[in-house]
Every structure is written in C-alpha cells, then in structure tokens.
C-alpha cells in the first residue's frame, strides 16, 4: 500500500513533550514521572500504560462547584509514548517556572503531575457580585500543554506597555501580572455591549510578563452542548453566559 499518509510518521525525540504536528501531542513516559491529561484526550499509545481518573480533594470539588472552573483529569502512568489531542485544536507546550501560569482550564490538554493547580478569581472593577472571571493558577516547575482555536498571539507586557484583551479571547497569562476585569461602557447596565461596537468585558494586564490570546472569541469545542444544534457558546465578553442572562433580564 502506498499513500502520502506514510509521511505522517512518528516524530523521534527523547523530549518528554513533543508537538507531533500542530494538533497532536506526543508525551514520552519513562516510568518515573506521571502525566495528567484531560479525560478522553488519549488518541493512541505505545508501550505499557495505565490510565486512571485523577482524585479531586474536597476543596477542589467545592471550588469547582462554586466557580465552574477546574480540570477533569486522568493520570497516565507507565513506559512508552502517549498521543493526546482534543477536537483538532492547536497545541502549544509551555514551561512553567517560579512566575507561574494563569489559564482558563478549558484550554489545558496535559500537564506534569508535579505542578500544583488552584482556582482563583479575577475581580471586576465594578465590584458587582458574580461578574468575576474564574481561572486556574498553575504553579511549580514543569510543563503544561495548552490548546487554542487557531494559531495564537503572544503579547509581551512591560511596566510601560500594558495589554488589554477580550475576556473571551484570552487563554493564559503570567501569574505575576496584575489583572483587572473591566467593561468600557457608558451604559447604565455594564452587561450591555458598548454602544454599537459589539465589545464587552475585557481584561487589563499590567506588570512584567506575557498574555496569550487566541484568534477566536468562542469557547473551545468541548464546551458545546451535544444535542443542542450548531450554536456558538461564548464566555464573559460580547455574548457571555452571564451577559446573556443579564440581557434576558433587561428584555
């Protein structure tokens, strides 16, 4: 049998994480360190592997219930190689160091088991209860594989150059940055879109670090509800879930 498909062979590497192609991640396990991955993200493996649901503490379950933010993970152990993917999203490997990484858990594909995760809140400048955006703070030393809808943009933040990003497009940022959630509107209802611009909630980043933005304001495909037809779902911005509720209240 002959086919151009035979050009899509395994990338030979001794690195723990290798981007096999833009939408497929290869992870090498030696039997010493486990990897945590999004449940159901394994598409293939070679070697002797075991997969088990990752235990969640009471505090983690409570944080997940109150914020909606958190990770449904499986623990992967053994010796060999595992291939991970999620709905053909683009994959990017990030080294987490002492600065830490703050990320929307919807964009996490896999991470080293040595890393620590904690749900944190990004508060609104208006101080309105329930308008904060919850995110996942990842600390420690190790690697994490992120996913984006399309090829992302990495923006540098410096003390003399701050960055504003749409709350629906932001994927991750340096935990050392100061962050404020705001809605640039002159309307009496801050949930409304800003005039006729179609823009809504945004995050403002100050300090020294980076902010990662994807070219999409739609939540990842895994957040779509099965059986509800083709309907884009949004986060906190233009047509955010909270914004939809608020708009319904105004109608």
N, C-alpha and C positions, 0 to 999 in steps of 0.2 A: 504494500500500500504506500502511496506517495501523496503528499499534501504539504502546502506551506505551513500547516499546523505543526509540523515537526520542527519548525524553527522556534516554537514556543516551549522550549525545554527548560528544565530547572536551572536556576542560577546557582553556580557552585561558589560557595562562600563559607568561611568559618565564622563570620559575624553572627551574633545572636539574632539580630533583626536584619532582614534584607527585603527591600521592596522588589518583589519578583517582577512585577510590572506595575504601572500606576494604580491598579485596582486590586492587587493581590499581595499579601504579606507572607513572607517565609520566616518562621521562627525556629532556630536551632536549639534543642534541649539536650543537655549532657547528663541529666540525671541528678544534678546538684541543685539547680535553681528552677522553681516552678514559674509558670507564666499564667496570668489571669487574663481571660478574654471574654468578650461579650458572648452571652449564651447563644448558641446556634451559629456562631461565626466560623467554625471549622468547616472547610470545604474538602480537605484531603490531608493525609499524613502518611509518613513512612517511619517504620521503627515500632518500638513497644511503647505505647502511650495509654494513659488513663485520663478520663475526664470525669469531674465531679462538680456538683453545684457548690459554689462558694458560700460559706456560712456568713450570715449577717447578724451582727450583735443587736441587742435590744435598742441601743442608741441609734444605730444605723437605720433600723426599721422605723423608729419613731421619727427620725429626720426625713426619711423618705415619705412617710405618710403626711407629714406637715408641709413639706416643700414640693413634693413631686420630683425632687432631684435625687439621683442615686444611680448605682450601677447594678445591673443583673449580670453576675459574672459566673463563669465556670473556671475551675482550677485545672490546669493541664500539667501533667507530670510524666516523666519517662525519659527515654533516649531516642532521638531521631529528629525529624523535621515535621512541623505542622504548617499548614497553609490556611490563612484566615482571609475572609472577605466579607463584605456586607453590602448587598444590593448594588454592586459595581461602583461604590463610592471611591473617590481618590484617597490614597493612603499616604501618610507622612509620619516619619519617625522623629521623635523629639527627645533629646537628652534632658532630663530633669536634674537640676543641681540645687544648691542651697537657696537660690532665689525662689524656687517653687513655680508651679504652673496652676493657673486657674482656668477651668474649661467647662463647657456645657457637657454634661455626661452623655448626651445624645451623640456626641462626636468621638467618643472613646471606643477604640476597637480592641486594644490589648495593652497590658502594662506589666512591668516586673512586679512580682509578688512582694518584693521588699519595700515598695512605695506605700505611703500612707495616704488615705483619702478622707476628706471631711467636707460636709455640706456647709456652705457659707451663704450669706445673704448680701446682695448689692442693694443698698437702700436708695429710695427715691429722694430727690432734693425737696419734694413737696411734703414728705413725712406722712403720706397717706398710707394707712394700713392696707397691706395686701398688694401694693404696687411694686415691691422689691423684686428683683430677679435673683433667683437662687442658682448657685453654681457649685462646682466641685473643685475643691482645692487639693492639689496633689503635691505632696512634699516628700523629701528624702532624696536619694540618689539612685537613678535608674533610667529606664527608657519607657516611653509610652507611645503607642501608635494611634494617631488621630485620623479622622475621616472628614472629608469636605465634599460638598456638592459642587464639583468643578475645581479648577486649579485656583488656589487661594492667593491672597496678597498679604505679605508680611510687612507691617508698618513699624518703623522704629519710633519709640517715644523717648524724648530727651527733656531735660528741665526747661529748655527754651522752645520746645516744639511738642505741644500736646496733640492728642489724636481723639477725634470723635468718631464713633462707629454706630451704625444702625444696630439696635438690640437684637434684630432677627438675623443679622449677617455675621456678628462676632462669633468666633469659635473658641478662642483661648487668648490668654494674655499672661504676662509675668505677674506673679503674685505680689511682687514688691511695689507694683504701681498703685497709686491712689485712684479710686474709681468712684464716679458719681453717675447716677441714673437721672436723666432729665428729659423733659418734653418741651421743646421750643414751641410754645403755643401761646396765643393771646386770648384763646377761647376760655370761657368760664369753666368748661369741662376739659381737664387736661387729658382725658382719654381720647378726645376727638382728634382727628387728623389736623395738622397745622394748615389752616386755610384750605387752599386747593393744591397743596404741594404733594399730598399723599404720604408725607413723612410722619412718624410718630415718636416712640421712645428711642432714645439713644444713650450710649454710654460714653462718658468723657474720661480719658486716661491721662494722668499726669505723673511725672517722675522719670525714671530711667528703666527702659525695658522694651518690650515689643507687644504688639497686638496683631493677632491673626484673624483675617477677615475672609469669608468665602463669597464667591460671586452669586449668591442666592439668598433670598430672604424667606425661603420656605424651609420648614423643619425637615430633618432627614427622612427618607422614605420609610424607615422603620416606625416613624411616629404617625403614619397614616393609618386610619382605621379601616380594617378589612371589612368589606361588605358595604361600605358607605359610598361607593362610586368613586369617580375621579374628582377629588376635592382637595385643593391645596390647603395645608394647615400652616399657620404662622405662629410665631412666638409672642414677644411683647410689643412689637413695633406697629406698623401700619394697620394690620388686621389681626393683632394679637388676640389670644384667647380671652384675656381679661378685657381687652378693648371691645371685643365682640359682645361680651356680657354687658359692659357699660353702655355700648351703643344701643343694645336691646332695651336697656332701661330708659334711654332717652326717647325711644320711639313709642 
